[in-house]
Amino acid sequence: MTKRITLKINGMECPNCAMILEGIEDKLKGVKYAEASYRKTQLIVEYDESQLTDDQIKAEVKRMGYGVLEIF
């Protein structure tokens, strides 16, 4: 089943940061879609919840050098 979450990101300050975060599609199996906005400081991720959890996505964002402030 597909799930969609929006993460409030700390440390995303430019369009390049957004592009880096959108690369999560290539890093985590099960991510179907990722869209980042540095203006809104958020990352929207659509993924297969049979392959991934919210915590795994948050952990990958942190490995990429950004903080996750909240999920909504």
Beta strands, then each sheet from edge to edge (+ up, - down):
strand 1: 2-10
strand 2: 31-37
strand 3: 42-48
strand 4: 67-71
sheet 1: 2+ 3- 1+ 4-
end
